[in-house]
Amino acid sequence: MGAPPLLELQSDRLLLRAWRPSDLAPLAALNADPKVMRHFPATMNTEQSQAMLDRLGEHHRKSGFTFWALERRDTSEM
């Protein structure tokens, strides 16, 4: 049995999609921002953010679901 299919949902403005390797830089920036992470135990560095992306991908392969990336359709900004 292979990995579950990666689905996408979109509206006029937004795209919900699977995580991509190119998402590391914007995810790491979010995870390093104290304002963004104020309700989490701590901020994360780039290595921790990469580990998070790896865990999300593995969870999807094992369980068929995970958190999705949210992208603006007009700018492709995550």
All heavy atoms as a GROMACS GRO file, in nm:
protein
  625
    1MET      N    1   0.084  -0.119   0.000
    1MET     CA    2   0.000   0.000   0.000
    1MET      C    3   0.088   0.124   0.000
    1MET      O    4   0.179   0.136   0.079
    1MET     CB    5  -0.090  -0.003   0.123
    1MET     CG    6  -0.185   0.112   0.129
    1MET     SD    7  -0.313   0.087   0.253
    1MET     CE    8  -0.244   0.174   0.390
    2GLY      N    9   0.062   0.216  -0.090
    2GLY     CA   10   0.142   0.338  -0.102
    2GLY      C   11   0.092   0.446  -0.008
    2GLY      O   12   0.000   0.427   0.072
    3ALA      N   13   0.154   0.562  -0.021
    3ALA     CA   14   0.114   0.677   0.061
    3ALA      C   15  -0.024   0.724   0.019
    3ALA      O   16  -0.062   0.712  -0.097
    3ALA     CB   17   0.214   0.790   0.044
    4PRO      N   18  -0.102   0.779   0.113
    4PRO     CA   19  -0.234   0.832   0.080
    4PRO      C   20  -0.220   0.948  -0.019
    4PRO      O   21  -0.118   1.016  -0.022
    4PRO     CB   22  -0.288   0.882   0.214
    4PRO     CG   23  -0.204   0.818   0.317
    4PRO     CD   24  -0.071   0.790   0.254
    5PRO      N   25  -0.321   0.973  -0.100
    5PRO     CA   26  -0.313   1.083  -0.197
    5PRO      C   27  -0.305   1.217  -0.125
    5PRO      O   28  -0.361   1.234  -0.016
    5PRO     CB   29  -0.442   1.071  -0.276
    5PRO     CG   30  -0.535   0.995  -0.190
    5PRO     CD   31  -0.449   0.903  -0.106
    6LEU      N   32  -0.233   1.310  -0.184
    6LEU     CA   33  -0.223   1.445  -0.130
    6LEU      C   34  -0.330   1.530  -0.197
    6LEU      O   35  -0.326   1.554  -0.317
    6LEU     CB   36  -0.085   1.503  -0.158
    6LEU     CG   37   0.030   1.431  -0.090
    6LEU    CD1   38   0.163   1.488  -0.137
    6LEU    CD2   39   0.018   1.440   0.060
    7LEU      N   40  -0.427   1.570  -0.121
    7LEU     CA   41  -0.538   1.649  -0.173
    7LEU      C   42  -0.509   1.796  -0.155
    7LEU      O   43  -0.430   1.836  -0.071
    7LEU     CB   44  -0.666   1.612  -0.099
    7LEU     CG   45  -0.706   1.465  -0.102
    7LEU    CD1   46  -0.829   1.443  -0.016
    7LEU    CD2   47  -0.731   1.419  -0.244
    8GLU      N   48  -0.575   1.878  -0.234
    8GLU     CA   49  -0.569   2.023  -0.220
    8GLU      C   50  -0.711   2.077  -0.217
    8GLU      O   51  -0.800   2.022  -0.282
    8GLU     CB   52  -0.494   2.087  -0.337
    8GLU     CG   53  -0.348   2.053  -0.340
    8GLU     CD   54  -0.274   2.126  -0.452
    8GLU    OE1   55  -0.340   2.185  -0.542
    8GLU    OE2   56  -0.150   2.123  -0.450
    9LEU      N   57  -0.729   2.182  -0.143
    9LEU     CA   58  -0.855   2.256  -0.142
    9LEU      C   59  -0.823   2.400  -0.176
    9LEU      O   60  -0.722   2.454  -0.129
    9LEU     CB   61  -0.922   2.250  -0.005
    9LEU     CG   62  -0.969   2.114   0.045
    9LEU    CD1   63  -1.023   2.127   0.187
    9LEU    CD2   64  -1.077   2.060  -0.046
   10GLN      N   65  -0.909   2.462  -0.255
   10GLN     CA   66  -0.883   2.601  -0.287
   10GLN      C   67  -1.012   2.682  -0.291
   10GLN      O   68  -1.120   2.630  -0.317
   10GLN     CB   69  -0.807   2.614  -0.417
   10GLN     CG   70  -0.868   2.550  -0.538
   10GLN     CD   71  -0.776   2.563  -0.658
   10GLN    OE1   72  -0.720   2.670  -0.683
   10GLN    NE2   73  -0.758   2.455  -0.730
   11SER      N   74  -0.993   2.809  -0.258
   11SER     CA   75  -1.100   2.907  -0.271
   11SER      C   76  -1.050   3.010  -0.372
   11SER      O   77  -0.945   2.994  -0.433
   11SER     CB   78  -1.129   2.972  -0.136
   11SER     OG   79  -1.022   3.058  -0.098
   12ASP      N   80  -1.123   3.118  -0.388
   12ASP     CA   81  -1.078   3.222  -0.479
   12ASP      C   82  -0.944   3.281  -0.434
   12ASP      O   83  -0.864   3.323  -0.517
   12ASP     CB   84  -1.181   3.335  -0.488
   12ASP     CG   85  -1.308   3.293  -0.558
   12ASP    OD1   86  -1.304   3.193  -0.634
   12ASP    OD2   87  -1.411   3.358  -0.537
   13ARG      N   88  -0.920   3.285  -0.304
   13ARG     CA   89  -0.799   3.350  -0.251
   13ARG      C   90  -0.694   3.254  -0.198
   13ARG      O   91  -0.576   3.289  -0.194
   13ARG     CB   92  -0.836   3.446  -0.138
   13ARG     CG   93  -0.920   3.563  -0.178
   13ARG     CD   94  -0.949   3.660  -0.062
   13ARG     NE   95  -0.978   3.597   0.065
   13ARG     CZ   96  -0.900   3.601   0.173
   13ARG    NH1   97  -0.787   3.666   0.171
   13ARG    NH2   98  -0.936   3.542   0.285
   14LEU      N   99  -0.733   3.137  -0.149
   14LEU     CA  100  -0.641   3.053  -0.074
   14LEU      C  101  -0.630   2.912  -0.129
   14LEU      O  102  -0.725   2.860  -0.190
   14LEU     CB  103  -0.687   3.045   0.072
   14LEU     CG  104  -0.700   3.178   0.146
   14LEU    CD1  105  -0.765   3.157   0.281
   14LEU    CD2  106  -0.565   3.245   0.160
   15LEU      N  107  -0.516   2.851  -0.104
   15LEU     CA  108  -0.491   2.713  -0.139
   15LEU      C  109  -0.442   2.639  -0.015
   15LEU      O  110  -0.346   2.682   0.049
   15LEU     CB  111  -0.384   2.704  -0.248
   15LEU     CG  112  -0.329   2.566  -0.283
   15LEU    CD1  113  -0.440   2.478  -0.341
   15LEU    CD2  114  -0.213   2.579  -0.379
   16LEU      N  115  -0.512   2.535   0.024
   16LEU     CA  116  -0.467   2.445   0.130
   16LEU      C  117  -0.400   2.328   0.061
   16LEU      O  118  -0.463   2.262  -0.023
   16LEU     CB  119  -0.586   2.397   0.214
   16LEU     CG  120  -0.647   2.502   0.303
   16LEU    CD1  121  -0.796   2.482   0.314
   16LEU    CD2  122  -0.580   2.497   0.438
   17ARG      N  123  -0.275   2.300   0.097
   17ARG     CA  124  -0.198   2.200   0.023
   17ARG      C  125  -0.100   2.128   0.114
   17ARG      O  126  -0.077   2.168   0.228
   17ARG     CB  127  -0.125   2.266  -0.092
   17ARG     CG  128  -0.028   2.373  -0.045
   17ARG     CD  129   0.068   2.413  -0.153
   17ARG     NE  130   0.154   2.522  -0.113
   17ARG     CZ  131   0.258   2.513  -0.031
   17ARG    NH1  132   0.290   2.400   0.024
   17ARG    NH2  133   0.331   2.620  -0.003
   18ALA      N  134  -0.041   2.025   0.058
   18ALA     CA  135   0.064   1.952   0.130
   18ALA      C  136   0.188   2.040   0.143
   18ALA      O  137   0.211   2.131   0.063
   18ALA     CB  138   0.098   1.824   0.054
   19TRP      N  139   0.267   2.010   0.242
   19TRP     CA  140   0.392   2.081   0.264
   19TRP      C  141   0.493   2.044   0.156
   19TRP      O  142   0.496   1.932   0.108
   19TRP     CB  143   0.448   2.047   0.402
   19TRP     CG  144   0.360   2.098   0.511
   19TRP    CD1  145   0.260   2.032   0.573
   19TRP    CD2  146   0.365   2.228   0.570
   19TRP    NE1  147   0.200   2.112   0.666
   19TRP    CE2  148   0.264   2.233   0.667
   19TRP    CE3  149   0.445   2.340   0.549
   19TRP    CZ2  150   0.240   2.346   0.745
   19TRP    CZ3  151   0.422   2.453   0.628
   19TRP    CH2  152   0.320   2.455   0.722
   20ARG      N  153   0.576   2.140   0.121
   20ARG     CA  154   0.682   2.122   0.022
   20ARG      C  155   0.816   2.156   0.085
   20ARG      O  156   0.822   2.236   0.179
   20ARG     CB  157   0.661   2.218  -0.095
   20ARG     CG  158   0.529   2.201  -0.165
   20ARG     CD  159   0.513   2.310  -0.270
   20ARG     NE  160   0.381   2.299  -0.331
   20ARG     CZ  161   0.316   2.400  -0.384
   20ARG    NH1  162   0.369   2.521  -0.385
   20ARG    NH2  163   0.197   2.381  -0.439
   21PRO      N  164   0.926   2.102   0.032
   21PRO     CA  165   1.058   2.140   0.083
   21PRO      C  166   1.082   2.291   0.078
   21PRO      O  167   1.147   2.348   0.167
   21PRO     CB  168   1.155   2.064  -0.008
   21PRO     CG  169   1.078   1.945  -0.053
   21PRO     CD  170   0.935   1.994  -0.068
   22SER      N  171   1.025   2.359  -0.021
   22SER     CA  172   1.044   2.504  -0.033
   22SER      C  173   0.971   2.582   0.076
   22SER      O  174   0.992   2.703   0.089
   22SER     CB  175   0.997   2.551  -0.171
   22SER     OG  176   0.859   2.522  -0.189
   23ASP      N  177   0.889   2.515   0.156
   23ASP     CA  178   0.820   2.582   0.267
   23ASP      C  179   0.908   2.599   0.389
   23ASP      O  180   0.868   2.666   0.485
   23ASP     CB  181   0.695   2.502   0.308
   23ASP     CG  182   0.588   2.502   0.201
   23ASP    OD1  183   0.578   2.600   0.125
   23ASP    OD2  184   0.515   2.402   0.193
   24LEU      N  185   1.028   2.540   0.389
   24LEU     CA  186   1.112   2.546   0.508
   24LEU      C  187   1.143   2.689   0.549
   24LEU      O  188   1.128   2.725   0.666
   24LEU     CB  189   1.241   2.466   0.489
   24LEU     CG  190   1.338   2.473   0.608
   24LEU    CD1  191   1.270   2.424   0.736
   24LEU    CD2  192   1.463   2.395   0.579
   25ALA      N  193   1.188   2.773   0.457
   25ALA     CA  194   1.227   2.910   0.494
   25ALA      C  195   1.110   2.990   0.555
   25ALA      O  196   1.126   3.047   0.664
   25ALA     CB  197   1.286   2.983   0.374
   26PRO      N  198   0.992   2.994   0.492
   26PRO     CA  199   0.884   3.069   0.556
   26PRO      C  200   0.836   3.005   0.686
   26PRO      O  201   0.800   3.076   0.782
   26PRO     CB  202   0.774   3.075   0.451
   26PRO     CG  203   0.807   2.975   0.348
   26PRO     CD  204   0.955   2.950   0.357
   27LEU      N  205   0.835   2.872   0.694
   27LEU     CA  206   0.795   2.806   0.818
   27LEU      C  207   0.895   2.836   0.929
   27LEU      O  208   0.855   2.866   1.042
   27LEU     CB  209   0.782   2.655   0.798
   27LEU     CG  210   0.744   2.576   0.923
   27LEU    CD1  211   0.605   2.616   0.974
   27LEU    CD2  212   0.752   2.427   0.896
   28ALA      N  213   1.023   2.830   0.897
   28ALA     CA  214   1.126   2.860   0.997
   28ALA      C  215   1.114   3.004   1.046
   28ALA      O  216   1.133   3.032   1.165
   28ALA     CB  217   1.265   2.832   0.941
   29ALA      N  218   1.083   3.097   0.955
   29ALA     CA  219   1.065   3.236   0.996
   29ALA      C  220   0.947   3.251   1.092
   29ALA      O  221   0.956   3.321   1.193
   29ALA     CB  222   1.046   3.325   0.873
   30LEU      N  223   0.836   3.183   1.062
   30LEU     CA  224   0.721   3.187   1.154
   30LEU      C  225   0.755   3.125   1.288
   30LEU      O  226   0.724   3.180   1.394
   30LEU     CB  227   0.602   3.112   1.092
   30LEU     CG  228   0.529   3.180   0.979
   30LEU    CD1  229   0.428   3.084   0.916
   30LEU    CD2  230   0.458   3.305   1.029
   31ASN      N  231   0.821   3.009   1.284
   31ASN     CA  232   0.854   2.938   1.408
   31ASN      C  233   0.958   3.011   1.493
   31ASN      O  234   0.967   2.985   1.613
   31ASN     CB  235   0.904   2.796   1.376
   31ASN     CG  236   0.793   2.705   1.331
   31ASN    OD1  237   0.676   2.732   1.352
   31ASN    ND2  238   0.830   2.596   1.268
   32ALA      N  239   1.035   3.100   1.434
   32ALA     CA  240   1.136   3.176   1.507
   32ALA      C  241   1.082   3.306   1.564
   32ALA      O  242   1.148   3.371   1.645
   32ALA     CB  243   1.255   3.205   1.416
   33ASP      N  244   0.961   3.344   1.526
   33ASP     CA  245   0.903   3.472   1.568
   33ASP      C  246   0.837   3.457   1.705
   33ASP      O  247   0.740   3.383   1.720
   33ASP     CB  248   0.799   3.515   1.464
   33ASP     CG  249   0.743   3.653   1.490
   33ASP    OD1  250   0.729   3.694   1.607
   33ASP    OD2  251   0.709   3.721   1.391
   34PRO      N  252   0.887   3.528   1.805
   34PRO     CA  253   0.829   3.516   1.940
   34PRO      C  254   0.680   3.553   1.946
   34PRO      O  255   0.606   3.495   2.025
   34PRO     CB  256   0.912   3.612   2.024
   34PRO     CG  257   1.039   3.631   1.948
   34PRO     CD  258   1.002   3.615   1.803
   35LYS      N  259   0.636   3.647   1.864
   35LYS     CA  260   0.494   3.685   1.864
   35LYS      C  261   0.408   3.570   1.813
   35LYS      O  262   0.300   3.544   1.865
   35LYS     CB  263   0.471   3.810   1.781
   35LYS     CG  264   0.526   3.935   1.844
   35LYS     CD  265   0.498   4.056   1.756
   35LYS     CE  266   0.557   4.181   1.817
   35LYS     NZ  267   0.537   4.297   1.730
   36VAL      N  268   0.454   3.503   1.708
   36VAL     CA  269   0.380   3.390   1.652
   36VAL      C  270   0.376   3.274   1.751
   36VAL      O  271   0.273   3.209   1.768
   36VAL     CB  272   0.443   3.344   1.518
   36VAL    CG1  273   0.379   3.215   1.469
   36VAL    CG2  274   0.432   3.454   1.414
   37MET      N  275   0.486   3.252   1.818
   37MET     CA  276   0.502   3.135   1.904
   37MET      C  277   0.470   3.161   2.051
   37MET      O  278   0.497   3.077   2.136
   37MET     CB  279   0.645   3.082   1.890
   37MET     CG  280   0.682   3.037   1.750
   37MET     SD  281   0.583   2.899   1.690
   37MET     CE  282   0.656   2.766   1.782
   38ARG      N  283   0.407   3.272   2.081
   38ARG     CA  284   0.386   3.308   2.223
   38ARG      C  285   0.301   3.207   2.299
   38ARG      O  286   0.313   3.198   2.421
   38ARG     CB  287   0.330   3.448   2.234
   38ARG     CG  288   0.186   3.461   2.193
   38ARG     CD  289   0.134   3.601   2.219
   38ARG     NE  290   0.001   3.611   2.164
   38ARG     CZ  291  -0.036   3.697   2.070
   38ARG    NH1  292   0.053   3.782   2.023
   38ARG    NH2  293  -0.157   3.699   2.026
   39HIS      N  294   0.217   3.130   2.233
   39HIS     CA  295   0.134   3.031   2.302
   39HIS      C  296   0.192   2.891   2.292
   39HIS      O  297   0.126   2.793   2.327
   39HIS     CB  298  -0.009   3.034   2.247
   39HIS     CG  299  -0.076   3.166   2.269
   39HIS    ND1  300  -0.111   3.212   2.392
   39HIS    CD2  301  -0.111   3.264   2.180
   39HIS    CE1  302  -0.166   3.332   2.382
   39HIS    NE2  303  -0.167   3.365   2.254
   40PHE      N  304   0.314   2.880   2.243
   40PHE     CA  305   0.384   2.753   2.234
   40PHE      C  306   0.499   2.754   2.334
   40PHE      O  307   0.538   2.861   2.383
   40PHE     CB  308   0.438   2.733   2.092
   40PHE     CG  309   0.329   2.711   1.990
   40PHE    CD1  310   0.266   2.818   1.929
   40PHE    CD2  311   0.288   2.583   1.957
   40PHE    CE1  312   0.164   2.799   1.835
   40PHE    CE2  313   0.186   2.561   1.864
   40PHE     CZ  314   0.125   2.670   1.804
   41PRO      N  315   0.554   2.638   2.366
   41PRO     CA  316   0.660   2.633   2.467
   41PRO      C  317   0.782   2.719   2.434
   41PRO      O  318   0.842   2.777   2.524
   41PRO     CB  319   0.698   2.485   2.475
   41PRO     CG  320   0.577   2.413   2.425
   41PRO     CD  321   0.514   2.504   2.323
   42ALA      N  322   0.821   2.725   2.306
   42ALA     CA  323   0.941   2.800   2.269
   42ALA      C  324   0.942   2.824   2.118
   42ALA      O  325   0.869   2.759   2.044
   42ALA     CB  326   1.066   2.722   2.309
   43THR      N  327   1.026   2.917   2.077
   43THR     CA  328   1.048   2.935   1.934
   43THR      C  329   1.130   2.817   1.882
   43THR      O  330   1.182   2.737   1.961
   43THR     CB  331   1.123   3.067   1.906
   43THR    OG1  332   1.246   3.065   1.977
   43THR    CG2  333   1.040   3.187   1.946
   44MET      N  334   1.138   2.805   1.751
   44MET     CA  335   1.215   2.697   1.688
   44MET      C  336   1.319   2.755   1.594
   44MET      O  337   1.294   2.857   1.530
   44MET     CB  338   1.124   2.605   1.607
   44MET     CG  339   1.025   2.527   1.686
   44MET     SD  340   0.936   2.417   1.571
   44MET     CE  341   0.788   2.387   1.664
   45ASN      N  342   1.431   2.686   1.581
   45ASN     CA  343   1.531   2.725   1.482
   45ASN      C  344   1.503   2.648   1.351
   45ASN      O  345   1.408   2.570   1.343
   45ASN     CB  346   1.672   2.701   1.534
   45ASN     CG  347   1.699   2.556   1.566
   45ASN    OD1  348   1.647   2.464   1.504
   45ASN    ND2  349   1.784   2.532   1.667
   46THR      N  350   1.587   2.671   1.252
   46THR     CA  351   1.565   2.609   1.120
   46THR      C  352   1.570   2.456   1.128
   46THR      O  353   1.490   2.388   1.065
   46THR     CB  354   1.668   2.662   1.019
   46THR    OG1  355   1.653   2.804   1.010
   46THR    CG2  356   1.647   2.601   0.881
   47GLU      N  357   1.663   2.403   1.205
   47GLU     CA  358   1.674   2.257   1.218
   47GLU      C  359   1.549   2.197   1.281
   47GLU      O  360   1.501   2.092   1.239
   47GLU     CB  361   1.799   2.219   1.298
   47GLU     CG  362   1.930   2.251   1.229
   47GLU     CD  363   1.969   2.400   1.236
   47GLU    OE1  364   1.919   2.473   1.324
   47GLU    OE2  365   2.047   2.442   1.149
   48GLN      N  366   1.495   2.264   1.381
   48GLN     CA  367   1.372   2.216   1.445
   48GLN      C  368   1.253   2.227   1.350
   48GLN      O  369   1.166   2.140   1.349
   48GLN     CB  370   1.346   2.296   1.573
   48GLN     CG  371   1.448   2.266   1.682
   48GLN     CD  372   1.443   2.368   1.794
   48GLN    OE1  373   1.427   2.489   1.771
   48GLN    NE2  374   1.456   2.320   1.918
   49SER      N  375   1.252   2.332   1.269
   49SER     CA  376   1.144   2.348   1.171
   49SER      C  377   1.154   2.239   1.064
   49SER      O  378   1.052   2.185   1.020
   49SER     CB  379   1.150   2.486   1.107
   49SER     OG  380   1.122   2.586   1.204
   50GLN      N  381   1.275   2.204   1.022
   50GLN     CA  382   1.293   2.094   0.926
   50GLN      C  383   1.244   1.963   0.986
   50GLN      O  384   1.177   1.884   0.920
   50GLN     CB  385   1.439   2.081   0.884
   50GLN     CG  386   1.464   1.967   0.786
   50GLN     CD  387   1.392   1.988   0.654
   50GLN    OE1  388   1.422   2.084   0.584
   50GLN    NE2  389   1.300   1.900   0.619
   51ALA      N  390   1.276   1.940   1.112
   51ALA     CA  391   1.230   1.818   1.179
   51ALA      C  392   1.077   1.816   1.185
   51ALA      O  393   1.015   1.711   1.168
   51ALA     CB  394   1.290   1.808   1.319
   52MET      N  395   1.015   1.932   1.205
   52MET     CA  396   0.870   1.941   1.206
   52MET      C  397   0.813   1.904   1.070
   52MET      O  398   0.717   1.826   1.061
   52MET     CB  399   0.827   2.083   1.245
   52MET     CG  400   0.680   2.106   1.248
   52MET     SD  401   0.647   2.280   1.289
   52MET     CE  402   0.471   2.283   1.271
   53LEU      N  403   0.871   1.957   0.962
   53LEU     CA  404   0.825   1.922   0.827
   53LEU      C  405   0.839   1.772   0.803
   53LEU      O  406   0.750   1.710   0.743
   53LEU     CB  407   0.904   1.999   0.722
   53LEU     CG  408   0.862   2.142   0.694
   53LEU    CD1  409   0.954   2.206   0.590
   53LEU    CD2  410   0.718   2.150   0.649
   54ASP      N  411   0.950   1.715   0.848
   54ASP     CA  412   0.971   1.571   0.832
   54ASP      C  413   0.864   1.491   0.907
   54ASP      O  414   0.810   1.394   0.854
   54ASP     CB  415   1.110   1.531   0.882
   54ASP     CG  416   1.222   1.590   0.799
   54ASP    OD1  417   1.198   1.635   0.684
   54ASP    OD2  418   1.337   1.593   0.850
   55ARG      N  419   0.832   1.534   1.029
   55ARG     CA  420   0.729   1.465   1.108
   55ARG      C  421   0.591   1.478   1.042
   55ARG      O  422   0.514   1.381   1.040
   55ARG     CB  423   0.723   1.521   1.250
   55ARG     CG  424   0.836   1.478   1.340
   55ARG     CD  425   0.813   1.514   1.486
   55ARG     NE  426   0.779   1.654   1.507
   55ARG     CZ  427   0.868   1.752   1.524
   55ARG    NH1  428   0.997   1.726   1.520
   55ARG    NH2  429   0.828   1.875   1.545
   56LEU      N  430   0.560   1.595   0.988
   56LEU     CA  431   0.431   1.613   0.920
   56LEU      C  432   0.420   1.520   0.801
   56LEU      O  433   0.316   1.457   0.778
   56LEU     CB  434   0.414   1.759   0.877
   56LEU     CG  435   0.393   1.860   0.989
   56LEU    CD1  436   0.402   2.002   0.934
   56LEU    CD2  437   0.263   1.838   1.062
   57GLY      N  438   0.527   1.510   0.722
   57GLY     CA  439   0.526   1.420   0.607
   57GLY      C  440   0.511   1.275   0.648
   57GLY      O  441   0.436   1.198   0.587
   58GLU      N  442   0.582   1.235   0.751
   58GLU     CA  443   0.575   1.096   0.799
   58GLU      C  444   0.436   1.066   0.854
   58GLU      O  445   0.380   0.958   0.831
   58GLU     CB  446   0.682   1.071   0.905
   58GLU     CG  447   0.686   0.930   0.956
   58GLU     CD  448   0.719   0.828   0.847
   58GLU    OE1  449   0.780   0.863   0.745
   58GLU    OE2  450   0.682   0.709   0.865
   59HIS      N  451   0.379   1.160   0.927
   59HIS     CA  452   0.245   1.140   0.981
   59HIS      C  453   0.145   1.121   0.868
   59HIS      O  454   0.057   1.035   0.876
   59HIS     CB  455   0.204   1.257   1.071
   59HIS     CG  456   0.077   1.232   1.145
   59HIS    ND1  457  -0.046   1.265   1.092
   59HIS    CD2  458   0.054   1.177   1.265
   59HIS    CE1  459  -0.140   1.231   1.178
   59HIS    NE2  460  -0.082   1.177   1.284
   60HIS      N  461   0.158   1.201   0.762
   60HIS     CA  462   0.066   1.185   0.649
   60HIS      C  463   0.082   1.047   0.585
   60HIS      O  464  -0.016   0.982   0.551
   60HIS     CB  465   0.087   1.294   0.544
   60HIS     CG  466  -0.008   1.281   0.430
   60HIS    ND1  467   0.025   1.218   0.314
   60HIS    CD2  468  -0.138   1.318   0.417
   60HIS    CE1  469  -0.079   1.218   0.233
   60HIS    NE2  470  -0.179   1.278   0.293
   61ARG      N  471   0.206   1.004   0.568
   61ARG     CA  472   0.229   0.873   0.505
   61ARG      C  473   0.169   0.760   0.590
   61ARG      O  474   0.113   0.665   0.537
   61ARG     CB  475   0.379   0.850   0.485
   61ARG     CG  476   0.435   0.924   0.365
   61ARG     CD  477   0.580   0.888   0.337
   61ARG     NE  478   0.672   0.942   0.435
   61ARG     CZ  479   0.714   1.068   0.441
   61ARG    NH1  480   0.670   1.155   0.353
   61ARG    NH2  481   0.798   1.107   0.531
   62LYS      N  482   0.177   0.773   0.722
   62LYS     CA  483   0.128   0.667   0.810
   62LYS      C  484  -0.022   0.676   0.835
   62LYS      O  485  -0.090   0.574   0.843
   62LYS     CB  486   0.200   0.672   0.946
   62LYS     CG  487   0.342   0.624   0.940
   62LYS     CD  488   0.403   0.628   1.079
   62LYS     CE  489   0.544   0.571   1.077
   62LYS     NZ  490   0.603   0.574   1.210
   63SER      N  491  -0.074   0.797   0.849
   63SER     CA  492  -0.212   0.814   0.894
   63SER      C  493  -0.308   0.866   0.787
   63SER      O  494  -0.429   0.860   0.806
   63SER     CB  495  -0.216   0.912   1.012
   63SER     OG  496  -0.131   0.867   1.115
   64GLY      N  497  -0.253   0.922   0.680
   64GLY     CA  498  -0.339   0.973   0.574
   64GLY      C  499  -0.386   1.116   0.593
   64GLY      O  500  -0.464   1.166   0.515
   65PHE      N  501  -0.336   1.183   0.698
   65PHE     CA  502  -0.373   1.322   0.719
   65PHE      C  503  -0.264   1.392   0.799
   65PHE      O  504  -0.183   1.327   0.863
   65PHE     CB  505  -0.507   1.334   0.793
   65PHE     CG  506  -0.503   1.279   0.933
   65PHE    CD1  507  -0.475   1.362   1.041
   65PHE    CD2  508  -0.526   1.145   0.957
   65PHE    CE1  509  -0.470   1.311   1.170
   65PHE    CE2  510  -0.522   1.093   1.086
   65PHE     CZ  511  -0.494   1.176   1.193
   66THR      N  512  -0.264   1.523   0.793
   66THR     CA  513  -0.174   1.605   0.873
   66THR      C  514  -0.218   1.750   0.859
   66THR      O  515  -0.315   1.780   0.790
   66THR     CB  516  -0.027   1.586   0.830
   66THR    OG1  517   0.058   1.648   0.926
   66THR    CG2  518   0.000   1.645   0.694
   67PHE      N  519  -0.147   1.840   0.923
   67PHE     CA  520  -0.171   1.982   0.902
   67PHE      C  521  -0.135   2.016   0.758
   67PHE      O  522  -0.047   1.956   0.700
   67PHE     CB  523  -0.084   2.066   0.996
   67PHE     CG  524  -0.114   2.044   1.141
   67PHE    CD1  525  -0.021   1.981   1.222
   67PHE    CD2  526  -0.233   2.086   1.196
   67PHE    CE1  527  -0.047   1.961   1.356
   67PHE    CE2  528  -0.260   2.065   1.330
   67PHE     CZ  529  -0.168   2.003   1.409
   68TRP      N  530  -0.201   2.115   0.702
   68TRP     CA  531  -0.174   2.157   0.565
   68TRP      C  532  -0.106   2.294   0.566
   68TRP      O  533  -0.124   2.373   0.658
   68TRP     CB  534  -0.303   2.169   0.485
   68TRP     CG  535  -0.368   2.039   0.453
   68TRP    CD1  536  -0.330   1.915   0.494
   68TRP    CD2  537  -0.483   2.021   0.372
   68TRP    NE1  538  -0.416   1.821   0.443
   68TRP    CE2  539  -0.510   1.884   0.368
   68TRP    CE3  540  -0.566   2.107   0.303
   68TRP    CZ2  541  -0.616   1.830   0.297
   68TRP    CZ3  542  -0.672   2.054   0.233
   68TRP    CH2  543  -0.696   1.917   0.230
   69ALA      N  544  -0.036   2.321   0.459
   69ALA     CA  545   0.016   2.455   0.437
   69ALA      C  546  -0.095   2.540   0.376
   69ALA      O  547  -0.178   2.490   0.300
   69ALA     CB  548   0.136   2.450   0.343
   70LEU      N  549  -0.096   2.666   0.408
   70LEU     CA  550  -0.195   2.760   0.354
   70LEU      C  551  -0.120   2.860   0.269
   70LEU      O  552  -0.025   2.924   0.315
   70LEU     CB  553  -0.268   2.831   0.468
   70LEU     CG  554  -0.373   2.933   0.429
   70LEU    CD1  555  -0.489   2.866   0.356
   70LEU    CD2  556  -0.423   3.006   0.552
   71GLU      N  557  -0.161   2.873   0.144
   71GLU     CA  558  -0.091   2.958   0.049
   71GLU      C  559  -0.188   3.057  -0.013
   71GLU      O  560  -0.302   3.022  -0.046
   71GLU     CB  561  -0.032   2.868  -0.060
   71GLU     CG  562   0.042   2.939  -0.169
   71GLU     CD  563   0.096   2.840  -0.272
   71GLU    OE1  564   0.173   2.750  -0.233
   71GLU    OE2  565   0.058   2.853  -0.390
   72ARG      N  566  -0.142   3.180  -0.029
   72ARG     CA  567  -0.221   3.279  -0.103
   72ARG      C  568  -0.211   3.248  -0.250
   72ARG      O  569  -0.102   3.231  -0.302
   72ARG     CB  570  -0.168   3.419  -0.076
   72ARG     CG  571  -0.196   3.471   0.062
   72ARG     CD  572  -0.141   3.609   0.079
   72ARG     NE  573  -0.194   3.696  -0.026
   72ARG     CZ  574  -0.208   3.827  -0.014
   72ARG    NH1  575  -0.171   3.887   0.096
   72ARG    NH2  576  -0.258   3.898  -0.113
   73ARG      N  577  -0.321   3.242  -0.318
   73ARG     CA  578  -0.319   3.209  -0.462
   73ARG      C  579  -0.267   3.325  -0.546
   73ARG      O  580  -0.207   3.301  -0.651
   73ARG     CB  581  -0.458   3.167  -0.508
   73ARG     CG  582  -0.498   3.033  -0.446
   73ARG     CD  583  -0.628   2.981  -0.498
   73ARG     NE  584  -0.617   2.954  -0.641
   73ARG     CZ  585  -0.719   2.954  -0.723
   73ARG    NH1  586  -0.841   2.978  -0.680
   73ARG    NH2  587  -0.702   2.928  -0.850
   74ASP      N  588  -0.285   3.449  -0.503
   74ASP     CA  589  -0.241   3.563  -0.585
   74ASP      C  590  -0.090   3.583  -0.580
   74ASP      O  591  -0.032   3.635  -0.676
   74ASP     CB  592  -0.315   3.691  -0.547
   74ASP     CG  593  -0.294   3.733  -0.402
   74ASP    OD1  594  -0.245   3.652  -0.321
   74ASP    OD2  595  -0.331   3.848  -0.369
   75THR      N  596  -0.024   3.544  -0.471
   75THR     CA  597   0.120   3.566  -0.457
   75THR      C  598   0.200   3.438  -0.439
   75THR      O  599   0.323   3.444  -0.440
   75THR     CB  600   0.149   3.656  -0.335
   75THR    OG1  601   0.108   3.587  -0.216
   75THR    CG2  602   0.078   3.790  -0.346
   76SER      N  603   0.132   3.327  -0.416
   76SER     CA  604   0.195   3.197  -0.382
   76SER      C  605   0.270   3.203  -0.249
   76SER      O  606   0.352   3.117  -0.219
   76SER     CB  607   0.289   3.150  -0.493
   76SER     OG  608   0.217   3.129  -0.612
   77GLU      N  609   0.243   3.305  -0.170
   77GLU     CA  610   0.306   3.319  -0.039
   77GLU      C  611   0.242   3.225   0.060
   77GLU      O  612   0.119   3.216   0.068
   77GLU     CB  613   0.292   3.464   0.009
   77GLU     CG  614   0.356   3.492   0.141
   77GLU     CD  615   0.336   3.637   0.185
   77GLU    OE1  616   0.246   3.705   0.132
   77GLU    OE2  617   0.409   3.679   0.274
   78MET      N  618   0.325   3.152   0.135
   78MET     CA  619   0.274   3.060   0.236
   78MET      C  620   0.230   3.139   0.357
   78MET      O  621   0.290   3.235   0.396
   78MET     CB  622   0.382   2.961   0.278
   78MET     CG  623   0.328   2.853   0.366
   78MET     SD  624   0.455   2.751   0.440
   78MET     CE  625   0.467   2.834   0.596
   0.00000   0.00000   0.00000
